[in-house]
Amino acid sequence: MQNRRQFLLSGASLAAASLLSTNIQASTSEQKKRTISTSPNTRKLGKLQVSSIGLGVQNMSRKYDTSVPNRQEMHQVIRSAYEEGVTFFDAAEAYGPFEVERILGEGVKPFRDNIVIATKFGWNIDQQTGARLPGLNSRPAHIKMVVDGMLSRLQTDRIDLLYQHRVDPDVPIEDVAGAVADLMNEGKVLHWGLSEMGINTLKRAHATLPVSAVQSEYSMLWRGPEKSVLPLCEKLGIGFVPWSPLGVQFLTGWIDENTRFAQGDFRATESRFNPENLAHNMSLVKLLMQWSERKNASPAQIALVWLLHQKPWIVPIPGTTSLAHMQQNTASRDLSFSTAEMRELNDSLASITIQGQRLPDFVQVFSDVEAPEKL
Ligand SMILES: NC(=O)c1ccc[n+]([C@@H]2O[C@H](COP(=O)([O-])OP(=O)(O)OC[C@H]3O[C@@H](n4cnc5c(N)ncnc54)[C@H](OP(=O)(O)O)[C@@H]3O)[C@@H](O)[C@H]2O)c1
């Protein structure tokens, strides 16, 4: 593991090397049309321009290990991220609930007009108390009420990118799109997206109201979206935002075969991290360690640059509560991989199998859901 000084040194030398975006070869005319970033540090999600690496702020009110970060330090991480060129911040009503949107609103206040705020509705949360009620709620009247609360918590008059967090099995996606379109007409929402949705629901959503971005889990640890979600995004011109791009820390080298998660840490419920599977899955971390050594970069940086190389319209949102981690993650945009190096990395990756489920059944059940037909 490198220390911060080594990262800055390696970052400076790498910045002089050929820039990441120039390594991404557009293979089809459709892709070429979509490689429209003017700067190597920006990308497009549909028509929305964002920094090529964003910041996930989910854990700024409570970390996975259940500890509570210092609020002023979180404001500093957000402000420093902006100074480093990060203009894409990812929150949700459900984080906290509510508290993370408040922290983000406070943090970005001095430069709010220069950044993109993404947040999400969809869980069934009592709007007065913040209590989590069972199931989901994407009823149009509820979405509109949720957005008013978001605007107040974020101290802003518009949400740049509003996602449906999970598909509501009781509400046709056309009705959800209709509510979002009303909010767009009022100027309260500028772009919209879906997260972890079923593939047909994405098609129907996009046909009703053009979708800018899909957000689903995607990383070297979980490659599920490669099967149908990414091809559909490519076909429809929709950007893709991988959540947990660092495999909830597994891809950073901070977890080894002896790591055990405390009670209350969500990662303890993921069978990919049970003792037997963790030992098996360490082969991926070993591969990252080898490349980390070879490229004079951290494992997290290798994991992020791998994502950036998958498609020019992919924008990872690594989550962190640490200033040093944010700086390290953001600097991965300057890490250069040749086509041959990326091929070699991908070949090695193809020989690694991951054991265990990414999510426990009680959470997985909310993914890949198709919204009911509109009658
Ligand atoms: N749509 C959805 O359903 C959904 C689900 C989950 C997450 N998300 C979004 O995706 C964002 C990112 O996902 P995530 O936070 O779950 O997972 P992640 O980005 O894969 O990993 C975050 C974890 O890695 C650690 N970390 C970050 N950078 C590191 C580095 N350079 N070295 C060592 N450790 C590092 C963080 O701890 P420290 O704080 O100590 O750095 C944290 O424990 C979230 O913030 C949220 O906005 C969306």
The ligand as an SDF file (V2000), in Angstrom:
LIG
                    3D

 48 52  0  0  0  0  0  0  0  0999 V2000
  -28.0860    2.9970   -6.3020 N   0  0  0  0  0  0  0  0  0  0  0  0
  -27.8210    2.2270   -5.2710 C   0  0  0  0  0  0  0  0  0  0  0  0
  -28.6160    1.3440   -4.9110 O   0  0  0  0  0  0  0  0  0  0  0  0
  -26.5330    2.3960   -4.5150 C   0  0  0  0  0  0  0  0  0  0  0  0
  -26.1070    1.3910   -3.6130 C   0  0  0  0  0  0  0  0  0  0  0  0
  -24.8950    1.5730   -2.9400 C   0  0  0  0  0  0  0  0  0  0  0  0
  -24.1510    2.7260   -3.1610 C   0  0  0  0  0  0  0  0  0  0  0  0
  -24.6010    3.6900   -4.0220 N   0  0  0  0  0  0  0  0  0  0  0  0
  -23.8140    4.9170   -4.3040 C   0  0  0  0  0  0  0  0  0  0  0  0
  -22.5030    4.5300   -4.6920 O   0  0  0  0  0  0  0  0  0  0  0  0
  -21.5510    5.2210   -3.8870 C   0  0  0  0  0  0  0  0  0  0  0  0
  -20.3000    4.3650   -3.7390 C   0  0  0  0  0  0  0  0  0  0  0  0
  -20.6300    3.0770   -3.2700 O   0  0  0  0  0  0  0  0  0  0  0  0
  -20.1780    2.4850   -1.8450 P   0  0  0  0  0  0  0  0  0  0  0  0
  -19.7950    3.5990   -0.9570 O   0  0  0  0  0  0  0  0  0  0  0  0
  -21.2440    1.5580   -1.4400 O   0  0  0  0  0  0  0  0  0  0  0  0
  -18.9410    1.5640   -2.1760 O   0  0  0  0  0  0  0  0  0  0  0  0
  -17.4700    1.7820   -2.7890 P   0  0  0  0  0  0  0  0  0  0  0  0
  -17.3530    3.1250   -3.3790 O   0  0  0  0  0  0  0  0  0  0  0  0
  -17.2290    0.5920   -3.6300 O   0  0  0  0  0  0  0  0  0  0  0  0
  -16.5380    1.6360   -1.4910 O   0  0  0  0  0  0  0  0  0  0  0  0
  -16.6680    2.4750   -0.3840 C   0  0  0  0  0  0  0  0  0  0  0  0
  -15.8190    1.9010    0.7280 C   0  0  0  0  0  0  0  0  0  0  0  0
  -14.4390    1.9100    0.3450 O   0  0  0  0  0  0  0  0  0  0  0  0
  -13.6830    2.7360    1.2260 C   0  0  0  0  0  0  0  0  0  0  0  0
  -12.7290    3.4790    0.3670 N   0  0  0  0  0  0  0  0  0  0  0  0
  -13.0110    4.4100   -0.5750 C   0  0  0  0  0  0  0  0  0  0  0  0
  -11.8950    4.8020   -1.2190 N   0  0  0  0  0  0  0  0  0  0  0  0
  -10.8850    4.0840   -0.6720 C   0  0  0  0  0  0  0  0  0  0  0  0
   -9.5010    4.0400   -0.9070 C   0  0  0  0  0  0  0  0  0  0  0  0
   -8.9350    4.7870   -1.8500 N   0  0  0  0  0  0  0  0  0  0  0  0
   -8.7390    3.1950   -0.1490 N   0  0  0  0  0  0  0  0  0  0  0  0
   -9.3110    2.4280    0.8180 C   0  0  0  0  0  0  0  0  0  0  0  0
  -10.6170    2.4250    1.0910 N   0  0  0  0  0  0  0  0  0  0  0  0
  -11.4140    3.2530    0.3430 C   0  0  0  0  0  0  0  0  0  0  0  0
  -14.6640    3.5950    1.9670 C   0  0  0  0  0  0  0  0  0  0  0  0
  -14.2210    3.8540    3.2850 O   0  0  0  0  0  0  0  0  0  0  0  0
  -13.6830    5.3050    3.7300 P   0  0  0  0  0  0  0  0  0  0  0  0
  -14.9030    6.1470    3.9260 O   0  0  0  0  0  0  0  0  0  0  0  0
  -12.9450    5.0370    4.9750 O   0  0  0  0  0  0  0  0  0  0  0  0
  -12.8170    5.8020    2.6140 O   0  0  0  0  0  0  0  0  0  0  0  0
  -15.9070    2.6980    2.0140 C   0  0  0  0  0  0  0  0  0  0  0  0
  -15.8250    1.7760    3.0720 O   0  0  0  0  0  0  0  0  0  0  0  0
  -22.2910    5.4930   -2.5810 C   0  0  0  0  0  0  0  0  0  0  0  0
  -21.7150    6.5450   -1.8490 O   0  0  0  0  0  0  0  0  0  0  0  0
  -23.6720    5.8250   -3.0850 C   0  0  0  0  0  0  0  0  0  0  0  0
  -23.7270    7.1830   -3.4800 O   0  0  0  0  0  0  0  0  0  0  0  0
  -25.7740    3.5340   -4.6960 C   0  0  0  0  0  0  0  0  0  0  0  0
  1  2  1  0
  2  3  2  0
  2  4  1  0
  4  5  1  0
  4 48  2  0
  5  6  2  0
  6  7  1  0
  7  8  2  0
  8  9  1  0
  8 48  1  0
  9 10  1  0
  9 46  1  0
 10 11  1  0
 11 12  1  0
 11 44  1  0
 12 13  1  0
 13 14  1  0
 14 15  2  0
 14 16  1  0
 14 17  1  0
 17 18  1  0
 18 19  2  0
 18 20  1  0
 18 21  1  0
 21 22  1  0
 22 23  1  0
 23 24  1  0
 23 42  1  0
 24 25  1  0
 25 26  1  0
 25 36  1  0
 26 27  1  0
 26 35  1  0
 27 28  2  0
 28 29  1  0
 29 30  1  0
 29 35  2  0
 30 31  1  0
 30 32  2  0
 32 33  1  0
 33 34  2  0
 34 35  1  0
 36 37  1  0
 36 42  1  0
 37 38  1  0
 38 39  2  0
 38 40  1  0
 38 41  1  0
 42 43  1  0
 44 45  1  0
 44 46  1  0
 46 47  1  0
M  CHG  2   8   1  16  -1
M  END
$$$$
